[in-house]
């Protein structure tokens, strides 16, 4: 019985140490960013020696994976499955974007640091694509259903973290308000599409009519010299 208790206690201590290391990594990634976070900084923040850190995470990638895994375990990105059941395009966009912007808002500092470093730090870029890629693909598929290519391009702007941050920080909009802005913009472009097509057709017909009138006009008579 004493041996089982000792083993259990040891396992709990190992799990606690691992948790402190991962949480320290998350904290540093959300302040200085992944690219500037060193193993020494993590060990100091977690209150462990470097050899203890290596015992739990033999390489930096495994630690980064654990860090991003904890982030998404604490606050998973929204699931787009239910949005596909919303028939109205504007309401579907508003519902989906509001949920996404809510996640951005709750994780703003960490996301800003990670996405910034992903532009120049290879490991951060790889893990960011691994973690963000699948949910973002599902957002584009579900929210982009029935949209034209130009409208999908506007949706891509709406899904961008920095687009939300501009509306939130400079415009002072809540996630729901920011979602309304983009939902209105995309659906307005949908409503205007037939009008643009009709206007384009009218211009084409007008140009064709003008060409025919010019062709049918009698040529000026050429007078013979006296």
C-alpha positions as CSV (number, residue, x, y, z in Angstrom):
1,X,0.0,0.0,0.0
2,X,2.8,2.4,0.9
3,X,4.5,1.7,-2.5
4,X,1.3,2.5,-4.4
5,X,0.8,5.7,-2.4
6,X,4.4,6.7,-3.2
7,X,4.0,6.0,-6.9
8,X,0.7,8.0,-7.0
9,X,2.3,10.9,-5.3
10,X,5.2,10.9,-7.6
11,X,2.9,10.8,-10.7
12,X,1.0,13.8,-9.3
13,X,4.2,15.7,-8.7
14,X,5.4,15.0,-12.3
15,X,2.0,16.1,-13.7
16,X,2.1,19.3,-11.6
17,X,5.6,20.1,-12.8
18,X,4.6,19.5,-16.4
19,X,1.6,21.7,-16.0
20,X,3.7,24.6,-14.5
21,X,6.1,24.3,-17.5
22,X,3.3,24.5,-20.0
23,X,1.5,27.3,-18.3
24,X,4.7,29.3,-18.1
25,X,5.2,28.8,-21.8
26,X,1.6,30.0,-22.5
27,X,2.2,33.1,-20.4
28,X,5.5,33.9,-22.1
29,X,4.0,33.3,-25.6
30,X,1.3,35.7,-24.8
31,X,3.6,38.5,-23.6
32,X,7.0,38.4,-25.4
33,X,5.9,36.0,-28.1
34,X,7.0,32.5,-29.1
35,X,10.0,33.7,-31.1
36,X,11.5,35.5,-28.2
37,X,10.7,32.9,-25.5
38,X,13.8,30.9,-24.5
39,X,13.9,27.7,-22.5
40,X,15.8,29.5,-19.7
41,X,12.9,32.0,-19.4
42,X,10.4,29.1,-19.3
43,X,12.4,27.2,-16.6
44,X,12.7,30.3,-14.5
45,X,9.0,31.2,-14.8
46,X,8.0,27.6,-14.0
47,X,10.4,27.4,-11.1
48,X,12.3,24.4,-12.4
49,X,15.8,23.6,-13.6
50,X,16.6,23.2,-17.3
51,X,17.3,19.5,-16.9
52,X,13.8,19.1,-15.4
53,X,12.3,20.9,-18.4
54,X,14.2,18.6,-20.8
55,X,13.0,15.6,-18.9
56,X,9.4,16.5,-19.7
57,X,10.0,18.1,-23.1
58,X,13.0,16.8,-25.0
59,X,12.7,19.4,-27.8
60,X,11.2,22.8,-28.3
61,X,8.5,21.6,-30.7
62,X,7.0,19.2,-28.2
63,X,6.8,22.0,-25.7
64,X,5.2,24.3,-28.3
65,X,2.6,21.6,-29.1
66,X,1.8,21.2,-25.5
67,X,1.5,25.0,-25.1
68,X,-1.0,25.3,-28.0
69,X,-2.8,22.2,-26.9
70,X,-3.5,23.7,-23.5
71,X,-4.7,26.9,-25.1
72,X,-7.2,25.2,-27.2
73,X,-8.2,22.9,-24.4
74,X,-8.9,25.8,-22.1
75,X,-10.9,27.7,-24.8
76,X,-11.6,25.7,-28.0
77,X,-12.2,27.6,-31.2
78,X,-15.9,27.7,-32.2
79,X,-17.4,24.7,-34.0
80,X,-18.9,25.7,-37.3
81,X,-21.2,22.6,-37.5
82,X,-24.3,24.2,-36.1
83,X,-24.0,27.3,-38.3
84,X,-24.7,25.3,-41.4
85,X,-28.3,24.8,-40.1
86,X,-28.9,28.5,-40.2
87,X,-30.6,29.1,-43.6
88,X,-30.5,32.9,-43.9
89,X,-27.1,34.0,-45.2
90,X,-26.8,37.2,-43.0
91,X,-27.9,35.4,-39.9
92,X,-25.4,32.6,-40.5
93,X,-22.6,35.1,-41.1
94,X,-23.6,37.1,-38.0
95,X,-23.8,34.0,-35.8
96,X,-20.5,32.6,-37.0
97,X,-18.5,35.8,-37.0
98,X,-19.8,36.8,-33.6
99,X,-18.5,33.4,-32.1
100,X,-15.2,33.7,-33.8
101,X,-14.7,37.3,-32.7
102,X,-15.6,36.3,-29.2
103,X,-12.7,33.8,-29.2
104,X,-10.4,36.4,-30.7
105,X,-11.4,38.8,-27.9
106,X,-10.8,36.3,-25.1
107,X,-7.4,35.3,-26.5
108,X,-6.4,38.6,-28.1
109,X,-2.9,39.1,-26.5
110,X,-1.8,35.5,-27.1
111,X,-3.2,35.4,-30.7
112,X,-1.6,38.8,-31.6
113,X,1.9,37.6,-30.4
114,X,1.6,34.2,-32.1
115,X,0.3,35.5,-35.4
116,X,3.0,38.2,-35.5
117,X,5.8,35.7,-34.9
118,X,4.3,33.2,-37.4
119,X,5.3,35.6,-40.1
120,X,9.0,35.1,-39.5
121,X,9.4,32.2,-37.1
122,X,9.2,28.8,-38.8
123,X,8.1,26.7,-35.9
124,X,5.5,29.1,-34.8
125,X,4.2,29.2,-38.4
126,X,4.1,25.4,-38.6
127,X,2.2,25.0,-35.4
128,X,-0.1,27.9,-36.1
129,X,-1.1,26.3,-39.4
130,X,-1.6,23.0,-37.7
131,X,-3.9,24.4,-35.0
132,X,-5.7,27.2,-36.9
133,X,-5.8,25.6,-40.3
134,X,-8.7,23.0,-39.8
135,X,-11.1,25.3,-38.0
136,X,-10.5,28.2,-40.4
137,X,-11.1,25.9,-43.3
138,X,-14.4,24.9,-41.8
139,X,-15.4,28.6,-41.3
140,X,-14.6,29.4,-44.9
141,X,-16.7,26.4,-46.1
142,X,-19.7,26.9,-43.9
143,X,-19.9,30.7,-43.9
144,X,-18.9,30.9,-47.6
145,X,-21.6,28.6,-48.8
146,X,-23.6,30.2,-51.6
147,X,-21.3,33.2,-51.9
148,X,-19.6,34.4,-55.1
149,X,-15.8,34.6,-55.3
150,X,-15.7,38.4,-54.6
151,X,-18.0,37.8,-51.6
152,X,-15.7,35.0,-50.4
153,X,-12.8,37.4,-50.6
154,X,-14.7,39.8,-48.4
155,X,-15.4,36.9,-46.0
156,X,-11.6,36.1,-45.9
157,X,-11.1,39.7,-44.7
158,X,-13.8,39.3,-42.1
159,X,-12.2,36.1,-40.8
160,X,-8.8,37.7,-40.4
161,X,-7.8,38.4,-36.7
162,X,-6.4,41.8,-37.6
163,X,-9.6,42.9,-39.2
164,X,-11.5,42.1,-36.0
165,X,-8.8,43.8,-33.9
166,X,-9.0,47.0,-36.0
167,X,-12.8,47.2,-35.4
168,X,-12.4,46.4,-31.7
169,X,-9.4,48.6,-30.8
170,X,-10.0,51.6,-33.2
171,X,-13.7,51.3,-33.6
172,X,-14.5,50.2,-30.0
173,X,-16.9,47.6,-31.2
174,X,-17.9,44.5,-29.3
175,X,-17.6,41.0,-31.0
176,X,-21.3,41.1,-31.8
177,X,-21.1,44.6,-33.2
178,X,-18.1,43.8,-35.4
179,X,-19.9,40.7,-36.7
180,X,-22.9,42.9,-37.6
181,X,-20.6,45.2,-39.6
182,X,-19.1,42.4,-41.7
183,X,-22.4,40.5,-42.1
184,X,-24.0,43.6,-43.4
185,X,-21.1,44.3,-45.8
186,X,-21.2,40.8,-47.2
187,X,-24.9,40.6,-47.5
188,X,-25.0,44.1,-49.0
189,X,-22.6,42.9,-51.7
190,X,-24.9,39.9,-52.3
191,X,-27.9,42.2,-52.7
192,X,-26.1,44.5,-55.1
193,X,-24.8,41.7,-57.3
194,X,-27.9,41.5,-59.5
195,X,-28.0,45.2,-59.9
196,X,-24.3,45.3,-60.9
197,X,-25.0,42.5,-63.4
198,X,-28.0,44.4,-64.9
199,X,-26.0,47.6,-65.1
200,X,-23.2,45.8,-66.9
201,X,-25.7,44.3,-69.3
202,X,-27.3,47.7,-69.9
203,X,-23.9,49.3,-70.6
204,X,-23.1,46.4,-73.0
205,X,-26.4,46.9,-74.9
206,X,-25.9,50.7,-75.0
207,X,-22.4,50.3,-76.4
208,X,-23.7,47.8,-79.0
209,X,-26.5,50.2,-80.0
210,X,-24.2,53.1,-80.4
211,X,-21.9,51.0,-82.6
212,X,-24.8,50.0,-84.8
213,X,-26.0,53.6,-85.1
214,X,-22.6,54.7,-86.1
215,X,-22.4,52.0,-88.7
216,X,-25.8,52.8,-90.2
217,X,-25.2,56.6,-90.5
218,X,-24.9,57.7,-94.1
219,X,-21.5,58.6,-95.2
220,X,-20.8,62.2,-96.1
221,X,-20.9,62.8,-99.9
222,X,-17.6,63.6,-101.4
223,X,-17.8,66.6,-103.8
224,X,-15.9,66.5,-107.0
225,X,-13.6,69.4,-107.5
226,X,-15.0,72.1,-109.7
